[in-house]
Structures are given as structure tokens and as C-alpha cells.
Amino acid sequence: MKVLILSCKTGGGHDAAGMALKEELESRGHKAVMFDYLVLAGQKVSDAVEDVYVNTVKNTPHIFGAVYNIGMAVSRLTRKSPVYYVNSRMAKYLRPYLEKENFDAILMPHLYPAETLTYMKRHGFPLPLTLAVMTDYTCIPFWEETDCDYYVTPHEELKEICIKRGIPEEKLLPFGIPVSRRFRLKTNQEKARAYLGFPEGKRMHLLMGGSMGAGDLEKLTDKLWEKVRGKEGIAVICGSNKKIFQKLKKKYGDEKDFFVIGKTKQMELYMKACDIIYTKPGGLTSTEAAVSRIPIVHTTPIPGCETANRRFFVRHKMSITSRTPEKQAEEGTRLLESPARLKIMREAQKNCVSGKAAARIVVFLEDKLSH
């Protein structure tokens, strides 16, 4: 098979899901091509969209939440939103690329290319098999106005909301959110710690704010370090947020058992090396953590789909949460003192998130395209 994976640079989760699919396809001998499809209109277009998204999420998350809620209201009133019309303009760039290449299927871990392909389909352009891949534990606004052949949902439970929003039941595939197979590997914690230079014999707390280092990361770090300094260690992953990286380096750079990390391609190792993770409830990071079977404290979400993600995880006992950084630090340290609660959380993660979504998607494609 030759499969195209179209993503978009609005948060790292979409790319992470796409890369997990690419990894799985290639491991089974198929060809996979993945890129940010906005680049077809020029790198400046892709950069502009990324900048607007990242700056809004980091600096004014309440505005992002308001836009999300407006989008939800608009999706109830119309079958063709402004988002659809904006993304339809990408058709003139995507069409010649698809005419030149010959793909057997197109996977979309992002709404935008699904909107573009829907426009092309409605205007008679012949398309290969199309699969939308949802990366949050809810049905975000405007999925229902797209017309893909199938929709991969994160969990069986989300079928109802998708059907209610107008996606036909026969198109829904509750396979889960694709994550790299590396998160399923049973890495020895001691070896992972030795490789990363972490201390032996001490608990390690992992803090992160997604690929952008969003949220109250500095405040949570301060509160947690007050509690564990001298007894336990902390690793903070700042992602692309250079400002928070420099601030934490300056403040804690000389502290023993304190590690400040920028971008990393070894997230699975950090999760295996640590005893607990504090993270905003992004769909991908939360899924990766659940697959790693690491206890999760969900921090303040970016309003919108992350609120739904946190609700889903807490309801299924896969994470705990609290409103303030101080309370989150308290809840995390208390959780580590309760083997019974830790066992319940890991069992819930195991029962709810298999980590095999990418493989299930590829097997589905193989079966579908062999007929």
C-alpha cells in the first residue's frame, strides 16, 4: 500500500499520531508519506497558522476556549462552516499533488485536510479511501460537516456523541488514538534512569505542558519542588517554550536531582523513568501516558477539547486532577503514597487504552484494500 498522512502544525499531538501511523505502516512493509498539507500553499502559510495557534494557546487560552465554544454552536446551526470554506481554498494546491501521486488511502489526524478533501469530493474529484483520525476524547466542532469514508474514534464510548452530531454509525471505528509502539515496550525503569542520568533510589516526578510548554508549568514546578526537594527528583519538559526553559534553568539549574528539558524525541523513556506525570490533558500525551501505565495528574486544560479529555480520564479513573498547581502537587505526592490507588489507576489505563490503535488502523486498511 501507498498511504498519504496529512497533518497540520496546530499542537504536536496531530503530528505524533501521524508519525505513529507512519511507523506502523512502514514496519509492515508499506510506503507512507506524511507532511503538513498547508506547506503545499507555501511555508509562510503553514508558519502563520502555527504561530496564531501557538500564541493563542500559550498567551490567551480563554480566547481559544471561547472560539471553541463558538465553533460548537456554529456546528449545530450549519453544515458548512467558515472553517469549511477557508480549508476549501487548499483544494487548488492539494489537487495537483494527488493527481501526480497515486495513493491507496489518505489518513488525516487533523480536521483541516478532511475539510479540504470533503470539498474536493463534492466537486467530483476522485479520491482513494479516506480515514479521519480523531485525537481527542470528544467530537470537536466541524467533524460532522466532513465526508470521509471512515472516522477512527478514541473509544467505543464516543460513538454516541459522534452519531448525535451527524456522523453515520457505520463509518465509526473505535480503534483508539494512535501512539508509537515505543510506549508499549516494557523498558526497565532503572535502565531508563541510568540512560537519562536520573538518580537511583529516588522517586522522580515528570512535569510537562505539551509540545508548547503551556499552562502553569512554572507555578506547579515551584509548588512541587517545595514538597520534594532533597527527598525526590523532578524532570520538567518545556517543549518549544524557550522562555519557560530559560526561566527554570536560571532558577533551578544548580539544584541536585532537578532536570530541565526542552524538546525531546525520547518521551517514552522519560515516562518509563519517572514514577508520576503531571501534564495538561492533551489527547496524545494523555494516551501515551496511559499506554506507558504511569500515574497521571492532569493539570489545567486549555479550554475546549482538553476539558473533555480530562473529564474522560478522570471518569474512567485513569487520572486525577485538581484546580490549582498547589493542590495538583499535593494530590500527586499523596497518590504516590497509596499502592492501592496506583494499582486501580494502572488497571483502569490497561482496560481503557490498549496502545494498539495504529496497528488496528493499518490492519483495517490492509483488509479493506485487499478486496
Summary of the structure (lengths in Angstrom):
residues: 371
radius of gyration: 20.7
end to end distance: 12.8
largest distance: 65.8
contacts: 1266
relative contact order: 0.13
helix: 54%
strand: 13%
